[in-house]
Amino acid sequence: IEPDPKSCVMPGAELAGDVELKEYASIWQNCALRGDVNKIVVGRYSNVQDNSVLHVDDDKACILGDYVTIGHGAIVHASTIEDNVLVGMGAIVLSGCHVGSGSIIAAGAVVKENTVIPPNSLVVGI
């Protein structure tokens, strides 16, 4: 675990394995970041809100760019989220996805495995 001194991990959050928090990243209450078999990176000024989960696959890391918001109760599994992206509350991003910068994944949306979302996209539903 490599937290930047200016990052914040709230009580109740669980970070395990290879997790890197960049400057001003924040991990809120009851989140689980499990870098057990690969790396998790949370970019500068990004926040992972209450009850969210970030996880990895053997062959895929979980990378959040800068200024990313992961809404309450969202799951991001072994995917890359570029800068300035909002993943809404309760959304699920399955393994191998790549979400382009400036995109919004709406609350409750499901992004299927290996989906590539172009920059500045709005994703709703399944």
PyRosetta script that sets phi, psi and omega in degrees:
from pyrosetta import init, pose_from_sequence

init()
pose = pose_from_sequence("IEPDPKSCVMPGAELAGDVELKEYASIWQNCALRGDVNKIVVGRYSNVQDNSVLHVDDDKACILGDYVTIGHGAIVHASTIEDNVLVGMGAIVLSGCHVGSGSIIAAGAVVKENTVIPPNSLVVGI")
pose.set_psi(1, 126.1)
pose.set_omega(1, -177.5)
pose.set_phi(2, -124.8)
pose.set_psi(2, 79.3)
pose.set_omega(2, 178.1)
pose.set_phi(3, -83.7)
pose.set_psi(3, 132.9)
pose.set_omega(3, 171.4)
pose.set_phi(4, -63.9)
pose.set_psi(4, 143.5)
pose.set_omega(4, -179.8)
pose.set_phi(5, -58.4)
pose.set_psi(5, -21.7)
pose.set_omega(5, 179.7)
pose.set_phi(6, -95.1)
pose.set_psi(6, 5.1)
pose.set_omega(6, 176.3)
pose.set_phi(7, -86.5)
pose.set_psi(7, 169.4)
pose.set_omega(7, -176.4)
pose.set_phi(8, -136.5)
pose.set_psi(8, 128.4)
pose.set_omega(8, 174.2)
pose.set_phi(9, -120.3)
pose.set_psi(9, 116.7)
pose.set_omega(9, -176.6)
pose.set_phi(10, -77.7)
pose.set_psi(10, 156.3)
pose.set_omega(10, 178.3)
pose.set_phi(11, -57.1)
pose.set_psi(11, 140.6)
pose.set_omega(11, 178.7)
pose.set_phi(12, 92.2)
pose.set_psi(12, -14.6)
pose.set_omega(12, 176.3)
pose.set_phi(13, -74.9)
pose.set_psi(13, 142.9)
pose.set_omega(13, -179.7)
pose.set_phi(14, -117.4)
pose.set_psi(14, 118.2)
pose.set_omega(14, 175.4)
pose.set_phi(15, -115.6)
pose.set_psi(15, 128.5)
pose.set_omega(15, -177.7)
pose.set_phi(16, -137.4)
pose.set_psi(16, 142.2)
pose.set_omega(16, 174.8)
pose.set_phi(17, 80.5)
pose.set_psi(17, -141.6)
pose.set_omega(17, -173.2)
pose.set_phi(18, -89.2)
pose.set_psi(18, 88.3)
pose.set_omega(18, -178.0)
pose.set_phi(19, -123.9)
pose.set_psi(19, 127.1)
pose.set_omega(19, 177.9)
pose.set_phi(20, -118.8)
pose.set_psi(20, 126.1)
pose.set_omega(20, 176.6)
pose.set_phi(21, -110.1)
pose.set_psi(21, 121.7)
pose.set_omega(21, 179.2)
pose.set_phi(22, -81.9)
pose.set_psi(22, 176.7)
pose.set_omega(22, -176.8)
pose.set_phi(23, -53.7)
pose.set_psi(23, 128.6)
pose.set_omega(23, 177.1)
pose.set_phi(24, 65.0)
pose.set_psi(24, 14.1)
pose.set_omega(24, 171.4)
pose.set_phi(25, -67.5)
pose.set_psi(25, 147.1)
pose.set_omega(25, 177.3)
pose.set_phi(26, -134.5)
pose.set_psi(26, 137.2)
pose.set_omega(26, 179.0)
pose.set_phi(27, -118.4)
pose.set_psi(27, 118.9)
pose.set_omega(27, -171.5)
pose.set_phi(28, -89.2)
pose.set_psi(28, 179.4)
pose.set_omega(28, -173.6)
pose.set_phi(29, -55.7)
pose.set_psi(29, 140.6)
pose.set_omega(29, 170.6)
pose.set_phi(30, 62.5)
pose.set_psi(30, 22.3)
pose.set_omega(30, 173.0)
pose.set_phi(31, -81.2)
pose.set_psi(31, 155.1)
pose.set_omega(31, 173.4)
pose.set_phi(32, -125.4)
pose.set_psi(32, 119.0)
pose.set_omega(32, 175.0)
pose.set_phi(33, -116.2)
pose.set_psi(33, 106.9)
pose.set_omega(33, -172.8)
pose.set_phi(34, -113.3)
pose.set_psi(34, 94.5)
pose.set_omega(34, 176.5)
pose.set_phi(35, -95.3)
pose.set_psi(35, 50.8)
pose.set_omega(35, -172.2)
pose.set_phi(36, -72.6)
pose.set_psi(36, -37.3)
pose.set_omega(36, -177.3)
pose.set_phi(37, -121.8)
pose.set_psi(37, 3.0)
pose.set_omega(37, 177.0)
pose.set_phi(38, -162.8)
pose.set_psi(38, -175.3)
pose.set_omega(38, -171.1)
pose.set_phi(39, -97.6)
pose.set_psi(39, 144.9)
pose.set_omega(39, 168.8)
pose.set_phi(40, -116.5)
pose.set_psi(40, 131.9)
pose.set_omega(40, 174.6)
pose.set_phi(41, -125.2)
pose.set_psi(41, 128.8)
pose.set_omega(41, 174.6)
pose.set_phi(42, -112.0)
pose.set_psi(42, 116.3)
pose.set_omega(42, -172.4)
pose.set_phi(43, -71.4)
pose.set_psi(43, 174.8)
pose.set_omega(43, -178.5)
pose.set_phi(44, -58.4)
pose.set_psi(44, 135.9)
pose.set_omega(44, 176.3)
pose.set_phi(45, 61.2)
pose.set_psi(45, 14.2)
pose.set_omega(45, 177.7)
pose.set_phi(46, -87.0)
pose.set_psi(46, 152.7)
pose.set_omega(46, 179.3)
pose.set_phi(47, -134.6)
pose.set_psi(47, 139.7)
pose.set_omega(47, 177.6)
pose.set_phi(48, -115.5)
pose.set_psi(48, 110.0)
pose.set_omega(48, -169.4)
pose.set_phi(49, -84.7)
pose.set_psi(49, 169.5)
pose.set_omega(49, -171.9)
pose.set_phi(50, -40.8)
pose.set_psi(50, 136.4)
pose.set_omega(50, 171.3)
pose.set_phi(51, 65.4)
pose.set_psi(51, 20.0)
pose.set_omega(51, 177.3)
pose.set_phi(52, -89.5)
pose.set_psi(52, 159.6)
pose.set_omega(52, -179.4)
pose.set_phi(53, -129.2)
pose.set_psi(53, 130.1)
pose.set_omega(53, 168.7)
pose.set_phi(54, -117.8)
pose.set_psi(54, 130.3)
pose.set_omega(54, -179.2)
pose.set_phi(55, -142.7)
pose.set_psi(55, 172.2)
pose.set_omega(55, -173.8)
pose.set_phi(56, -130.4)
pose.set_psi(56, 168.6)
pose.set_omega(56, 168.3)
pose.set_phi(57, -112.7)
pose.set_psi(57, 167.7)
pose.set_omega(57, 176.7)
pose.set_phi(58, -53.0)
pose.set_psi(58, -40.5)
pose.set_omega(58, -174.1)
pose.set_phi(59, -108.3)
pose.set_psi(59, 7.6)
pose.set_omega(59, -178.4)
pose.set_phi(60, -139.3)
pose.set_psi(60, 127.7)
pose.set_omega(60, 175.0)
pose.set_phi(61, -82.7)
pose.set_psi(61, 175.2)
pose.set_omega(61, 173.3)
pose.set_phi(62, -121.4)
pose.set_psi(62, 110.9)
pose.set_omega(62, -173.2)
pose.set_phi(63, -120.6)
pose.set_psi(63, 122.7)
pose.set_omega(63, 172.5)
pose.set_phi(64, -108.1)
pose.set_psi(64, 130.6)
pose.set_omega(64, 177.6)
pose.set_phi(65, -74.3)
pose.set_psi(65, -160.3)
pose.set_omega(65, 179.7)
pose.set_phi(66, -86.2)
pose.set_psi(66, 148.7)
pose.set_omega(66, 176.7)
pose.set_phi(67, 58.0)
pose.set_psi(67, 41.0)
pose.set_omega(67, 176.9)
pose.set_phi(68, -98.9)
pose.set_psi(68, 139.8)
pose.set_omega(68, 172.0)
pose.set_phi(69, -116.6)
pose.set_psi(69, 124.6)
pose.set_omega(69, 172.6)
pose.set_phi(70, -105.9)
pose.set_psi(70, 109.9)
pose.set_omega(70, -174.2)
pose.set_phi(71, -67.9)
pose.set_psi(71, 165.0)
pose.set_omega(71, -177.7)
pose.set_phi(72, -50.0)
pose.set_psi(72, 130.8)
pose.set_omega(72, 173.4)
pose.set_phi(73, 71.3)
pose.set_psi(73, 14.1)
pose.set_omega(73, 178.9)
pose.set_phi(74, -82.3)
pose.set_psi(74, 159.3)
pose.set_omega(74, 176.9)
pose.set_phi(75, -126.2)
pose.set_psi(75, 128.4)
pose.set_omega(75, 172.9)
pose.set_phi(76, -123.6)
pose.set_psi(76, 117.3)
pose.set_omega(76, -174.5)
pose.set_phi(77, -116.1)
pose.set_psi(77, 114.5)
pose.set_omega(77, 170.6)
pose.set_phi(78, 47.7)
pose.set_psi(78, 52.7)
pose.set_omega(78, -177.5)
pose.set_phi(79, -135.8)
pose.set_psi(79, 167.5)
pose.set_omega(79, 175.9)
pose.set_phi(80, -111.7)
pose.set_psi(80, 126.6)
pose.set_omega(80, 177.6)
pose.set_phi(81, -115.6)
pose.set_psi(81, 115.3)
pose.set_omega(81, -178.1)
pose.set_phi(82, -74.2)
pose.set_psi(82, -176.9)
pose.set_omega(82, -175.5)
pose.set_phi(83, -64.0)
pose.set_psi(83, 152.2)
pose.set_omega(83, 171.6)
pose.set_phi(84, 57.6)
pose.set_psi(84, 43.5)
pose.set_omega(84, 179.0)
pose.set_phi(85, -111.4)
pose.set_psi(85, 141.9)
pose.set_omega(85, 171.3)
pose.set_phi(86, -110.0)
pose.set_psi(86, 122.3)
pose.set_omega(86, 169.8)
pose.set_phi(87, -104.9)
pose.set_psi(87, 111.4)
pose.set_omega(87, -171.2)
pose.set_phi(88, -68.6)
pose.set_psi(88, 168.7)
pose.set_omega(88, -178.1)
pose.set_phi(89, -56.6)
pose.set_psi(89, 131.6)
pose.set_omega(89, 175.9)
pose.set_phi(90, 72.8)
pose.set_psi(90, 3.9)
pose.set_omega(90, 178.4)
pose.set_phi(91, -71.6)
pose.set_psi(91, 155.4)
pose.set_omega(91, 178.5)
pose.set_phi(92, -128.3)
pose.set_psi(92, 123.9)
pose.set_omega(92, 175.4)
pose.set_phi(93, -112.4)
pose.set_psi(93, 110.2)
pose.set_omega(93, -174.9)
pose.set_phi(94, -80.4)
pose.set_psi(94, 172.5)
pose.set_omega(94, -171.3)
pose.set_phi(95, -54.9)
pose.set_psi(95, 140.8)
pose.set_omega(95, 170.8)
pose.set_phi(96, 80.1)
pose.set_psi(96, 11.3)
pose.set_omega(96, -180.0)
pose.set_phi(97, -81.9)
pose.set_psi(97, 157.2)
pose.set_omega(97, 174.8)
pose.set_phi(98, -134.6)
pose.set_psi(98, 113.9)
pose.set_omega(98, -177.1)
pose.set_phi(99, -104.4)
pose.set_psi(99, 119.7)
pose.set_omega(99, -176.7)
pose.set_phi(100, -70.6)
pose.set_psi(100, 156.7)
pose.set_omega(100, -175.8)
pose.set_phi(101, -59.1)
pose.set_psi(101, 147.7)
pose.set_omega(101, 177.2)
pose.set_phi(102, 75.5)
pose.set_psi(102, 7.7)
pose.set_omega(102, -177.2)
pose.set_phi(103, -86.6)
pose.set_psi(103, 160.8)
pose.set_omega(103, 174.8)
pose.set_phi(104, -125.9)
pose.set_psi(104, 125.8)
pose.set_omega(104, 171.4)
pose.set_phi(105, -102.7)
pose.set_psi(105, 112.6)
pose.set_omega(105, -172.5)
pose.set_phi(106, -64.7)
pose.set_psi(106, 157.3)
pose.set_omega(106, 176.6)
pose.set_phi(107, -54.1)
pose.set_psi(107, 132.7)
pose.set_omega(107, 176.8)
pose.set_phi(108, 78.8)
pose.set_psi(108, -2.3)
pose.set_omega(108, -179.9)
pose.set_phi(109, -70.3)
pose.set_psi(109, 154.0)
pose.set_omega(109, 173.9)
pose.set_phi(110, -122.0)
pose.set_psi(110, 123.9)
pose.set_omega(110, 177.2)
pose.set_phi(111, -103.0)
pose.set_psi(111, 115.7)
pose.set_omega(111, -175.1)
pose.set_phi(112, -67.1)
pose.set_psi(112, 157.3)
pose.set_omega(112, -178.3)
pose.set_phi(113, -49.4)
pose.set_psi(113, 139.8)
pose.set_omega(113, 173.7)
pose.set_phi(114, 61.5)
pose.set_psi(114, 21.3)
pose.set_omega(114, 177.2)
pose.set_phi(115, -77.9)
pose.set_psi(115, 138.1)
pose.set_omega(115, 174.2)
pose.set_phi(116, -108.3)
pose.set_psi(116, 118.9)
pose.set_omega(116, -180.0)
pose.set_phi(117, -100.8)
pose.set_psi(117, 120.9)
pose.set_omega(117, 179.3)
pose.set_phi(118, -65.6)
pose.set_psi(118, 159.2)
pose.set_omega(118, 177.2)
pose.set_phi(119, -56.0)
pose.set_psi(119, 150.4)
pose.set_omega(119, 174.7)
pose.set_phi(120, 60.1)
pose.set_psi(120, 35.0)
pose.set_omega(120, 179.6)
pose.set_phi(121, -98.2)
pose.set_psi(121, 157.0)
pose.set_omega(121, 170.6)
pose.set_phi(122, -115.4)
pose.set_psi(122, 124.0)
pose.set_omega(122, -178.1)
pose.set_phi(123, -116.8)
pose.set_psi(123, 125.3)
pose.set_omega(123, 177.5)
pose.set_phi(124, -131.7)
pose.set_psi(124, 157.2)
pose.set_omega(124, 176.6)
pose.set_phi(125, 71.3)
pose.set_psi(125, -147.2)
pose.set_omega(125, -177.4)
pose.set_phi(126, -118.7)
pose.dump_pdb("model.pdb")
